[in-house]
Amino acid sequence: MSKMKHNRERINWVFQRISGLQLLICFGVHIWVFFFKLERPISLDGLQVIFSQPMWIVFYAIFIALAVYHGFLGLWTILTDENPSKTYKKVWKIILFVSGSIIVSITVWNLILLGAI
C-alpha cells in the first residue's frame, strides 16, 4: 500500500511540474494577446473580438483549467502533508473537485457569453 501511495505522490509531483510549465506558456500567450493584439485602451469591444473566435475560448478554458488544477493540486499537497485520516482526505478531495469544477464551468460559460455578445 505504501508503494502505491508513493507512486501516486510521484505522479502528482510530476503533474504539478508539467502543469506549471504549461501555465508559463499560457501566461506568455496571454501577455502577448493583451499587449500586442488588443488596441489601447482595452475595451469590452476589443475583448469581444478576441472571444468571438472559438480558438481563444478553448485556449482560455485550458488556461483556467490548468490554473485551477495546479492550484488545487498544490492545496491538496498542503492539506495532506501530515498524513491525515482517510475521511479527512475524502472530504477534502470532494470539496476541491466540486469547487474546481464549478470555477472552471463558470469561467468557461462567461467566456462563451462574452464572445456571443
C-alpha positions as CSV (number, residue, x, y, z in Angstrom):
1,M,0.0,0.0,0.0
2,S,2.8,2.4,0.8
3,K,4.4,1.8,-2.6
4,M,1.1,2.7,-4.3
5,K,0.9,5.9,-2.2
6,H,4.4,6.7,-3.0
7,N,3.7,6.3,-6.8
8,R,0.6,8.5,-6.5
9,E,2.6,11.2,-4.8
10,R,5.3,10.9,-7.5
11,I,2.6,11.2,-10.3
12,N,1.1,14.2,-8.5
13,W,4.6,15.8,-8.3
14,V,5.2,15.2,-12.0
15,F,1.8,16.6,-13.0
16,Q,2.3,19.6,-10.7
17,R,5.6,20.4,-12.6
18,I,4.0,19.8,-16.1
19,S,1.0,22.0,-15.3
20,G,3.3,24.7,-14.0
21,L,5.3,24.7,-17.3
22,Q,2.1,24.7,-19.3
23,L,0.9,27.6,-17.3
24,L,4.1,29.6,-18.1
25,I,3.5,29.0,-21.8
26,C,-0.2,30.0,-21.5
27,F,0.7,33.1,-19.5
28,G,3.2,34.1,-22.2
29,V,0.5,33.8,-24.8
30,H,-2.0,35.7,-22.6
31,I,0.5,38.6,-22.2
32,W,1.1,38.6,-26.0
33,V,-2.7,38.8,-26.6
34,F,-3.3,41.6,-24.2
35,F,-0.2,43.7,-25.1
36,F,0.0,43.1,-28.8
37,K,-3.3,42.0,-30.2
38,L,-5.7,44.3,-28.3
39,E,-5.9,48.0,-29.1
40,R,-5.3,50.5,-26.3
41,P,-7.2,51.3,-24.2
42,I,-8.6,47.8,-23.7
43,S,-12.4,47.9,-24.0
44,L,-15.2,45.4,-23.9
45,D,-15.5,45.6,-27.7
46,G,-11.8,44.5,-28.0
47,L,-12.4,41.6,-25.7
48,Q,-15.5,40.6,-27.6
49,V,-13.5,40.5,-30.8
50,I,-10.9,38.1,-29.2
51,F,-13.6,35.9,-27.6
52,S,-15.8,35.7,-30.6
53,Q,-13.1,33.3,-32.0
54,P,-13.6,29.7,-30.7
55,M,-9.8,29.2,-30.7
56,W,-9.4,31.8,-27.9
57,I,-12.3,30.4,-25.9
58,V,-10.6,27.0,-26.0
59,F,-7.2,28.5,-25.1
60,Y,-8.5,30.4,-22.1
61,A,-10.6,27.4,-21.0
62,I,-7.5,25.3,-21.0
63,F,-5.6,28.1,-19.3
64,I,-8.2,28.4,-16.5
65,A,-8.4,24.6,-16.1
66,L,-4.6,24.3,-15.8
67,A,-4.5,27.1,-13.2
68,V,-7.3,25.5,-11.1
69,Y,-5.7,22.1,-11.4
70,H,-2.3,23.4,-10.5
71,G,-3.5,25.5,-7.6
72,F,-5.8,22.8,-6.2
73,L,-3.2,20.1,-6.5
74,G,-0.8,22.3,-4.5
75,L,-3.6,22.9,-1.9
76,W,-4.2,19.1,-1.8
77,T,-0.5,18.5,-1.2
78,I,-0.5,21.0,1.7
79,L,-3.7,19.6,3.2
80,T,-2.5,16.0,3.1
81,D,1.1,16.7,4.0
82,E,0.9,15.3,7.6
83,N,-0.8,12.0,6.5
84,P,-4.3,12.7,7.8
85,S,-7.2,10.2,8.1
86,K,-8.9,8.7,5.1
87,T,-12.1,10.5,5.9
88,Y,-10.3,13.9,6.0
89,K,-8.7,13.2,2.6
90,K,-12.0,12.0,1.1
91,V,-13.9,15.1,2.3
92,W,-11.2,17.5,1.0
93,K,-11.0,15.6,-2.3
94,I,-14.7,16.1,-2.8
95,I,-14.6,19.8,-1.8
96,L,-11.6,20.5,-4.1
97,F,-13.1,18.6,-7.0
98,V,-16.5,20.2,-6.8
99,S,-15.0,23.7,-6.2
100,G,-12.6,23.4,-9.1
101,S,-15.4,22.1,-11.4
102,I,-17.6,25.0,-10.5
103,I,-14.8,27.6,-11.0
104,V,-13.9,26.2,-14.4
105,S,-17.5,25.8,-15.6
106,I,-18.5,29.3,-14.6
107,T,-15.4,30.8,-16.2
108,V,-15.8,28.9,-19.5
109,W,-19.5,29.8,-19.5
110,N,-18.6,33.5,-19.1
111,L,-16.0,33.4,-21.8
112,I,-18.6,31.9,-24.2
113,L,-21.1,34.6,-23.2
114,L,-18.5,37.3,-23.7
115,G,-17.8,36.1,-27.2
116,A,-21.5,35.8,-28.0
117,I,-22.5,39.4,-27.1
